[in-house]
Amino acid sequence: MFTPIERKRYARQIIMPEMGLAGQEKLRAGKVAVVGAGGLGCPILQYLVAAGVGEIGIIDDDTVDLTNLHRQILYSADDTGKNKAITAVEKLSVLNPFVRLTAYPDRLTAENAADLLHGYDLIIDGSDNFETRYLVNDFCVKLDKPFVFGSILRFEGQVSVFNYQGGPTYRCLFPDAEEGDNCAEAGVMGVLPGIIGTYMANEAIKIIAGIGEPLSGKLLVVNTLSNTQSVFEFSRSATAIPAKTPEPAPQQPAGESAREMSYDEFEALRETDPEQVLLVDVREYYEFEADNFGGENIPLSEIPESIETFPSGKKVVFYCNSGKRSLQAAKLLTQSGYEGQSFWAQHW
């Protein structure tokens, strides 16, 4: 039973028919692990604690830096040099003493993931690197736990819910890790993590309380510079569970090996022999729709089954943001015995 003080604290939530006392009780029984107490983690934690989520674990081995303070508003200049997880617990305990908070001043790794996450029902990934995102995804798939995902860079953020009631996973949307810029390299608008983190907290509250429609199978993309929002749908695929390392396949005879192509070379080739050039963007559909250089859009995960549709004798140029996925696509085409040339390129 809630104490009179708790009832008053959560009164504005309880009076909503969608939430009610039953929903608030579910929040109190909720056990959530938040990976990362930085830009996304700060608003996530503040709103979940304020909402009355019963038990929250905070995982972060990083320390507060002066460059964090324009966006990580849970901290102050006096906190520089302190561990974020421990400092967050100290501050959040003042915000709501009815929430059980545990600090894990560790970096999430394959060795400690089971120990750190097994006792929680919902995982929220506020990390800033691909390695951790895939680690969280694979752990959640293995133990059938849902997790809320968010990412931020410059003026754009993304939010989704993965592995929810048999729904798509992170690997369904991003089958292969792609190296890209982070906030330290490309920058981030200070208000953006507040916006995206609040969306993530909202998804977590909906999942725990059993209300509304979570972003399962949907990717919300928010651009704060243009004030636009887009929602892209995706489904569960064979890449939902990490595959075991396959035995090396025998190489089929092929022509010239795949090689990188520069923008100037591509333009010259297209000008002199346009009918022989096939440009293929191997990024996901939502990435292509948001920004593209033209050509066909065939995500990397669909390349193997699409190779037989490529007209023979073409010069096929694959491209993506970093060149990693396009290189893999070019290798797949070359190894298939395709009668033509295969090239790869970064997004020009």
C-alpha positions in Angstrom: 0.0 0.0 0.0 1.1 3.5 -0.7 1.7 5.9 2.2 -0.3 9.2 2.2 2.9 11.0 1.2 3.4 8.7 -1.8 -0.2 9.1 -2.9 0.2 12.8 -2.9 3.5 12.7 -4.7 2.1 10.7 -7.6 -1.4 12.1 -7.5 -1.2 13.7 -11.0 -0.3 10.4 -12.5 -2.8 8.3 -10.5 -5.8 10.5 -11.5 -5.3 9.6 -15.2 -7.5 6.7 -16.0 -4.8 5.1 -18.2 -2.5 4.9 -15.3 -4.6 4.8 -12.1 -3.4 3.3 -8.9 -2.8 -0.1 -10.6 -0.4 1.5 -13.0 1.4 3.3 -10.2 1.8 0.1 -8.4 3.4 -1.5 -11.4 5.8 1.4 -11.6 6.7 0.8 -7.9 7.3 -2.9 -8.7 9.4 -2.0 -11.7 13.1 -2.9 -11.8 15.1 -1.0 -14.4 18.8 -0.9 -15.3 20.1 2.2 -17.0 23.3 1.8 -19.0 25.0 5.2 -19.0 24.5 8.2 -16.8 25.5 10.8 -19.3 23.5 13.0 -21.7 20.7 10.5 -22.2 21.0 8.9 -18.8 20.4 12.2 -16.9 16.9 12.9 -18.1 16.0 9.2 -18.2 17.0 8.8 -14.5 15.4 12.1 -13.3 12.0 11.3 -14.8 12.0 7.6 -13.9 12.9 8.4 -10.3 10.3 11.2 -10.2 7.7 8.9 -11.6 8.2 6.4 -8.8 9.9 3.4 -10.6 10.7 1.2 -7.6 14.2 0.0 -8.3 16.9 1.5 -10.6 20.4 0.3 -11.2 22.8 2.9 -12.8 25.8 1.6 -14.7 28.6 3.9 -15.7 32.4 4.0 -15.1 32.9 7.5 -16.5 33.6 10.6 -14.5 32.0 14.0 -14.8 33.9 16.4 -17.1 33.4 20.1 -17.6 32.4 19.5 -21.2 29.5 17.4 -20.0 27.7 20.1 -18.2 25.9 21.8 -21.1 23.8 18.7 -21.5 24.2 16.5 -18.4 22.2 18.8 -16.2 22.0 16.4 -13.2 25.6 17.4 -12.4 27.3 20.7 -11.5 30.9 22.0 -11.8 31.5 20.8 -8.2 31.0 17.2 -9.4 33.8 17.2 -12.0 36.1 14.2 -11.6 33.5 12.2 -9.7 32.0 8.9 -10.9 28.7 9.6 -12.7 26.8 6.5 -11.3 27.7 7.2 -7.7 27.0 11.0 -8.0 23.7 10.3 -9.8 22.6 8.1 -6.9 23.4 10.8 -4.4 21.4 13.4 -6.2 18.5 11.2 -7.2 18.0 10.0 -3.7 17.2 13.5 -2.7 14.7 13.8 -5.6 12.7 10.7 -4.4 13.6 8.8 -1.3 11.0 6.1 -2.1 13.1 4.7 -5.0 15.8 2.1 -4.4 18.9 3.2 -6.3 22.1 1.2 -6.9 25.3 2.6 -8.4 27.5 0.3 -10.5 30.7 2.4 -11.2 31.8 -0.1 -13.9 31.9 -0.3 -17.6 29.4 -2.9 -19.0 31.3 -5.7 -20.6 30.6 -9.2 -21.8 32.2 -10.5 -18.6 30.0 -8.6 -16.2 26.8 -8.0 -18.2 25.0 -11.1 -16.7 25.9 -10.1 -13.1 24.9 -6.4 -13.6 21.7 -6.8 -15.6 20.1 -10.2 -14.6 18.1 -8.8 -11.7 16.3 -6.1 -13.8 13.2 -6.5 -15.9 13.8 -3.6 -18.3 17.1 -2.3 -19.7 17.5 1.2 -21.0 20.6 1.8 -23.2 21.8 5.4 -22.9 25.4 4.5 -24.0 27.3 6.2 -26.8 29.0 3.4 -28.6 28.1 0.5 -30.9 29.9 -2.1 -28.9 27.8 -1.5 -25.8 24.6 -1.3 -27.8 25.2 -4.7 -29.4 26.2 -6.1 -26.0 22.9 -4.9 -24.4 20.9 -6.2 -27.3 22.5 -9.7 -27.3 22.1 -10.0 -23.5 18.4 -9.0 -23.7 17.7 -11.4 -26.6 19.3 -14.2 -24.6 17.3 -13.6 -21.5 14.2 -12.3 -23.2 14.3 -8.8 -21.7 13.0 -5.7 -23.5 15.2 -2.7 -23.8 14.7 1.0 -24.7 17.2 2.4 -27.1 18.2 6.0 -27.8 21.0 7.8 -29.7 22.0 11.4 -30.3 24.4 13.3 -32.5 24.6 16.9 -33.4 20.9 17.9 -33.9 19.3 14.5 -34.5 18.2 11.7 -32.1 16.6 8.3 -32.4 14.4 6.3 -30.1 13.1 2.7 -30.3 12.1 -0.3 -28.2 13.7 -3.6 -28.9 13.0 -7.3 -28.1 9.6 -6.3 -26.7 7.1 -9.3 -26.6 8.9 -11.1 -29.4 9.3 -7.9 -31.5 12.3 -6.8 -33.5 15.8 -6.4 -31.9 18.6 -3.9 -32.4 20.3 -6.3 -34.9 17.1 -6.4 -37.0 17.5 -2.7 -37.6 21.3 -2.5 -37.5 22.6 -6.0 -38.6 26.3 -4.9 -38.6 28.2 -2.6 -36.4 29.2 0.6 -38.2 31.8 2.9 -36.9 30.7 6.5 -36.8 31.2 9.8 -35.1 30.3 10.4 -31.5 29.3 13.5 -29.6 33.0 14.2 -28.6 33.9 14.3 -32.3 30.9 15.7 -34.0 29.2 17.6 -31.2 25.7 17.7 -29.9 23.1 20.4 -29.1 22.7 20.5 -25.4 18.9 20.2 -25.3 18.9 17.2 -27.6 19.6 14.5 -25.0 16.9 16.1 -22.8 14.4 15.6 -25.6 15.4 12.1 -26.6 16.0 11.0 -23.0 12.5 12.1 -22.0 11.1 10.1 -24.9 13.1 7.1 -23.7 11.8 7.5 -20.1 8.2 7.8 -21.6 8.7 4.5 -23.4 10.0 2.8 -20.2 7.0 4.1 -18.2 4.5 2.8 -20.8 6.2 -0.6 -20.9 6.3 -1.0 -17.1 2.8 0.3 -16.5 1.4 -1.6 -19.5 -0.2 1.4 -21.2 -0.1 2.9 -24.6 1.8 1.7 -27.6 5.6 1.3 -27.2 7.9 2.0 -30.2 8.4 -1.7 -30.9 9.2 -2.3 -34.6 9.3 1.5 -35.0 12.2 3.9 -35.1 11.5 7.5 -34.1 13.9 10.0 -35.7 13.8 13.6 -34.4 15.7 16.5 -36.0 15.7 19.5 -33.8 17.3 21.8 -36.4 14.4 21.4 -38.8 11.8 20.5 -36.2 10.9 17.3 -38.1 9.9 13.9 -36.8 9.7 10.6 -38.8 8.8 7.1 -37.8 10.2 4.2 -39.7 8.8 0.7 -39.3 10.9 -2.5 -39.4 10.3 -6.1 -38.5 12.1 -9.0 -36.8 14.6 -10.7 -39.0 17.0 -13.7 -39.0 19.7 -11.3 -37.6 17.8 -11.0 -34.3 20.1 -13.6 -32.7 23.8 -13.3 -33.3 24.9 -16.1 -35.6 27.7 -18.5 -34.8 30.9 -17.9 -36.8 30.3 -19.9 -40.0 32.8 -22.2 -41.5 34.8 -20.5 -44.3 32.9 -20.9 -47.6 34.8 -22.0 -50.7 35.6 -19.0 -52.9 33.9 -19.0 -56.2 35.7 -17.8 -59.3 35.4 -14.1 -59.8 36.8 -11.3 -61.8 38.6 -8.3 -60.5 38.7 -7.9 -56.7 36.5 -5.2 -55.0 38.2 -1.9 -54.5 37.4 1.5 -53.2 36.2 4.2 -55.5 36.5 8.0 -55.0 33.8 10.5 -55.8 35.8 12.0 -58.7 36.4 8.5 -60.2 32.6 7.7 -59.8 31.6 11.0 -61.5 34.1 10.4 -64.4 32.8 6.8 -64.8 29.2 7.9 -64.8 29.9 10.6 -67.3 31.8 8.4 -69.8 29.8 5.1 -69.4 26.5 5.8 -67.4 24.7 2.7 -68.7 27.3 0.4 -67.2 27.2 1.9 -63.7 24.9 0.5 -61.0 24.9 2.6 -57.8 23.6 0.8 -54.7 23.1 2.4 -51.2 23.4 -0.4 -48.7 22.2 1.6 -45.7 18.8 0.9 -44.0 15.7 2.3 -45.7 15.2 5.0 -43.2 18.8 6.2 -43.7 18.3 6.3 -47.4 15.0 8.2 -47.1 16.5 10.8 -44.9 19.6 11.5 -47.1 20.9 9.8 -50.2 23.1 10.2 -53.2 20.7 8.4 -55.5 20.9 4.9 -56.9 19.0 1.9 -55.6 18.5 1.2 -51.9 19.3 -2.4 -50.9 20.2 -2.8 -47.2 23.3 -4.9 -46.6 21.3 -7.7 -45.0 19.3 -8.1 -48.3 22.3 -8.1 -50.6 22.9 -11.9 -50.7 19.4 -12.6 -51.9 19.5 -9.6 -54.3 22.7 -10.5 -56.2 20.9 -12.6 -58.8 18.8 -9.6 -59.8 21.9 -7.5 -60.7 22.3 -7.2 -64.5 25.5 -9.0 -65.5 28.5 -7.1 -66.7 27.8 -3.9 -64.7 30.2 -1.9 -62.6 28.4 -2.1 -59.3 29.3 0.7 -56.8 28.1 0.2 -53.2 28.1 3.0 -50.7 27.2 3.8 -47.1 28.2 6.4 -44.4 31.6 5.0 -43.3 32.4 2.5 -46.1 32.2 -0.5 -43.8 28.9 -1.9 -45.0 29.6 -1.0 -48.6 32.9 -2.9 -48.4 31.1 -6.0 -47.1 28.6 -5.8 -49.9 31.3 -5.5 -52.5 33.0 -8.5 -51.1 29.8 -10.5 -51.1 29.3 -9.6 -54.8 32.8 -10.5 -55.7 32.7 -13.8 -53.9 29.4 -14.7 -55.6 31.1 -15.0 -59.0 29.3 -12.0 -60.4 30.3 -11.3 -64.0 31.3 -7.6 -63.6 33.2 -5.3 -61.3 32.5 -4.4 -57.7 33.4 -1.2 -55.9 32.8 0.3 -52.5 32.7 3.9 -51.3 31.9 6.1 -48.3 28.9 8.4 -48.5 30.2 11.3 -50.6 
